[in-house]
Each structure stands twice: as C-alpha cells, then as structure tokens.
Amino acid sequence: MADGDLVVQDFQYEYNGLIVGAFTPFEVQEITGLDSLPNVRSGSVERFGQHGGVGGRHYQGIRLIHLSTDIYDGLDDTQFALRRKELQEAYAVIEDPAAVKPFVYQHPGRSKMRVYCRCVDRVTPTDRMFSLRYGQADIRLEASDPWIYSNTEKSIIASPGTTTGGLTFPLDFPLVFGVGSSGGSGAALNAGTAPAPWTATITGSTPNPKITHVESGKWLELTGLTVDVGQTLVFDSKERSILLNGTASRRGLLTPASAWFALQPGNNTIQFSSSGVTTGQLTFNWRDTYWSD
C-alpha cells in the first residue's frame, strides 16, 4: 500500500501507516501549520546612514505542524489502550533526518497533499479523561523541507536518440522530439505556487548526458562520462546530488557552465540530449509544489 492510500475523503490525515480524522477513532480537533507560511528568514539589512534598507532574498524556515486529536471509540479498556498505543507508535521519534515520512491529507476542494516531516513532540496525558476511555493527544511535527507537495508524482520520459516512440507522458503534457542526439523535450507542468524540486534518472547507453531547462536557459551537463547499458544515473535537484548506480557521486563531472534549476509554477520545457547517438532515456519526476495549503 502506497503512502496516502488510507486517505479516502476530506479531513483525513495519514502518517506512518495510521489514519486520523473523519470517521476514525481519532477525532482531529485542530491542525495548524499547513495553511500558513513558516517563519521567513530575511536577507534584508538596514541601509546605513539613510532611511530604509537593502532588500535581500527571503527563505522559508522550518515548517511546524500542530495536530490535536481525541481518542475515543466507545470500546473496552483493552481496545482503548491499543488505540492509544497505535497513536504513540505512529508518532514516535525518528532520529535520521533522511528517514522523514510523508504526512498525507485531504481538504475540501483539493486533491491529496503531502508534507515530509518528523515527530518532535507528542503529549498523551494520563488524566481524568483517560480514566473515562477518552484520550487526548497533542502532536508537533517538524518539516525541515517546508514545501507542501501534491501526493501524486508526475513524470515524463524522453529518449533523445529516437524520432518516434520513446516518450510516455500524462495526457495533458504535449511532447516534442528532436532528431538524433539533438534531444527529446517535454512539457513539465508545475501546477503549484512555489518552485518544484525534481529528480531525473538516466539509463544507458548515454554519452555525456545533458538536461536543459529551456525557459531559464540553465542546464546540467556531464563530461567524461558514459552511462552504460544496465547503469542508472540519478540527479536530485533538492539534494543537488548526482549518483551513478545509487552510490558513486558524479557531481564532480559537471561542466563549469552547469547550473541547478527548479521547475517554476506553470509550464517548464525540459530537454534531454547527449554528445552522441544513444539508446538511453531520461525519466523526469516532480510533484506540484506549494508555499502553503
């Protein structure tokens, strides 16, 4: 079962295999931190000896989500204790920052969304309400990646060495082919409000692969590398990593003119090319990305 499959209607929230919210034993009383911006880190400074200041870049800080829920199912003591344990185990500490889990939810008028986070605080008091088999829980989640994403991942596939076939795409993505090694290109729609990170997987045989974001004029190009048949080369724009077969970094082979890019809101044209004839292909993946819900 994929993350988010348990969410089937509005006001349901899934995390680490547990669903809370509407029509569950865990009634959500309040949730904050999704429909607001995290604290902004401002690069602006005061202008010395003059009025005003010098504008700098703004960056989103860590997103904090607060979830308040009740635990009540009208069950006996044993079943109530199991419900409480389920909640405690789902919202447990995750030490490794790379092991964040998606918090998937659905609100009215929107498709399923997700934010990657870890539990940093959970209070399940043993009080009078607990003695009446009516538990309460206050949970805080930390999202070091502050963006909110569509739960559905989008994808285009391009094969630069062919002029027919070679591309598969969602129906609303028109794709245009180049000839020979000039490149295949595809339209990547980011329907969100914020720049979207992406991953790209290149298979062999592909000599000196190049990925171009046409609108910005930026590209990532490797020299001195041929991705052989049976090998995979993965670009991760969020981590700014390039790994061959999942372990060997090839970022050092980027040409000096290479520059990382993000998918801006709206249509983005992605072109895949190489320095010679190739039988390889590019699989380009992203999610619609939002500043807030």
N, C-alpha and C positions, 0 to 999 in steps of 0.2 A: 504494500500500500504506500502510495506516494504522500509526501507532506501536503497537508491540506485536504486530503480526500474525506476526512471526517466532517469537514465543514460543509453543510448542505443547505443552510439558509442564513438569513440576516441575524446579526448579533450572536454569532457563534465564533469561538476562538480556540484554535488548536495549537498546542505546544508540546513537543516531546511525547507525542502519542496520546495526549489527553485532550479531550474537548470540554470546554466550559461554555456557559451562556445559555441561550434559549433552548428549552426542552431538554435540559440536562440536570443532574443532581447538583450542579454548581451554578448558582444564580449570580450573574455579574451585577453588582450594584453600581460600579463606576469604573471607567477606564479613562486615563488621561495620558497624554504624550504622543498620541497618534495624529491628532488634528491640529497640532501646534508645531512651531519651529523649535528645534533645540536652541540653546544659547549660541549666539553668533560670536565668533572670535573676529574682532575688527582689527584690521591693519592700519586704520586711520590714526594720525597723530596731530597734536595741536600745532598750529603754524606759529613759529617763534616770532615774537615782536609784531604780530599782526592779528587781525580778527580771523576767526575760523580755524580751519585745519587743512591738512593734506589728506585727501581720500586714499585709502588703501583697500586691498582686497578683503572681502568678507568670507569666512569659512564657517560651516556648521560645526558645532561641537558634538559631544556625545548625546544621543537621544535617550531619555529616561522615560520608561513607561510604568505607570502605576495601575495595578489591577486589584480591585476589591471585590471579593466574592463570598457568597454564603454557601455552606454545605448542608443540604437538607434533602432527605429522600423519604422521610417517614418510615425508616427501616429500624431494625432492632440494633442493639449496641454493637454487635459483631459487624454488621453490614456498614453501620455508620463509621466505625473505626477503619474499615477497609477503604471507604471513600476518602477519609482524611489522609490515609497513608498514600493513596493514589496521587493526591494533590501534592503532598510533600515530596514524593519521589519524582514527579514530573518536573517540579520547580526546585531542583536541587542545584548545588554549586557545580559549575563547570570551570575547571582550572585552566584548561588550554584555550587561549583566545581563538585558535584556529578551529575549535570544535563548537562554535556558536550554532544555534539551531533556529530554524525559521518559526516565527510566531505568525500564524496564518489566520486571517479573519475575513469576515464579510459584513459590510454595512449596506444600508438601503441605497439602491441606485448605483452601486458599484460592483464590479466583479471581485473575486477574491484577491486579497493583497497579502504581502508578507514583509516582515522586517526581521533581520538577523540579530539575535540578542542572547544574553545570558542572564540568569537569575542572580541578583546581587543582594536580595533581602526577601525573607519570607517569614511572616508572623502568623502563627496559627495558635491563638491563645487557648489555654485550658481555664475556662471561666464558667459562670453560671449557664450561659447559653450552650456551652459544650456539654454540660451535665444534662441538658434537655435534648441532646442529639441535634443541636442546631449550631454547627460550627461556623466560624468566620476565618477569613484569611486575607491578609494584605501582602501583596507581592510587588516587588520592584524589579524591573528588567532593564538591563543596560545594553544599548546598541551602539557600539563603537563605530559601526557603519551606520550613519544616521538616516540614510535614504530609505524610502518605502518603495517597494517593488510590486509589480504585478506578479501574481502567483504563477501565471503561465509564462513560460520561456518561449521566446521567438527565435527563429533560425532561418538562415539562407545557406545554400550550398552552391559553390561556384567551382567550375573546372576550367582553368584558363587555356588548356591545350586543345579544347574542342570548340566546334562552332554549332553543334546541335546536341540535344540531350544535355547531360552534365549539370543541370540546375534543378533543384527542387525548392519549393518555396510555399509560404502561406498564400492563399488565393489573392489577397489584396496587395501582394508585392510584385509589380512588374519587373522583369529582369532582362538585361541586355547583354549579349555576348560580344566579346572581341574576337579577333582572328589570331590563330597561332598562339604565341606567348604574350600577345598584347594585353590579354587579361579578360576575365569574365567579371561582370559587375552586377550588383543587386541593390535594390532599394530597401533600406532598413528603417522602418518607421518606429520612432520612439514616441508613443502616444502620451507620455508623461509630461511633467513640468520642469524636470531637472536633467542635467547631462547624465547619460546612462553609461555605466561601465559595460564591458563586453569580454568575451573570450573567443578565441579563434583557434581551431585545430586544423593543421595542415598535414596531409599524408603524402607519401612519396609515390612516384619519383618526382621531386620538385627541386631544381637547382636555384639557389639564391632567391627565396620567396620574398615577395613584396606585397604589403597590404596598404592601400591608399584610401584616405577619406577625402573624397573629391571636393566637397564643399569648402573644407578648411585648407586644402592643399597640403595637408600633413600626411606623412607615410612612415611605415616601419619597413626597413629593408635589411636583409642579412646578406653578407658576402662571405665567400669561402665555405659555404655550407650547402650540401645537397641532402635533402630529406629523402632517404632511400625507401624503396618499396618495403612495407612492413613496419616502418617507423612513423612516429607521430611527433609533431612539433606544436606545442600549445602556448599561445600568447594569452596573458591575463592582464587586462588594462588596469584593473583595480590594484593588483599587487605589483604591476609593472615587471612581470617576470616572463621569461621565455624558456621553456623546459623541453628538452628532447627526451622522448620516452619516459616522461614523468619525473626524471631525476637530474639530468645533466643540463646545467644552465648554459644557454647560448646567447645571453643578452650582450656579452662582450663582442659579438659579431655584428651588432648593429652598425650601419653606416653613420658617419658623423652628422649627416643631414636628417637622420631619422628623428621623429618627434611623436610622442604618445598623444592620442586624441580620445575624446569621448563622443558618444552619439548625442547630438543636440536634440531638443524637442522638435518633433516634426520628421520630415524625410531626410535620410542620410544615404549617400551613394557610396558603397564600398566596392573597391576594385581589387581583384587578386591577379597578380602577374608573377612571372619568373624570368630568369635570364635565358631560358632555353625551352625547348619543347618538353612538356611534362605530361605525365599521366596522373598526377596527383590532384587533390582538390582541397578547397577551403570550406570548413563548416564554421559559420559565424553565428554566435549566440548572444542574446541580450534579453533584458526584461524592461518593460516600461518603468520609468523611474520618476519619483515624485519627491518634492521638498517636504510635503506633509499630506495627510489623508484628505 
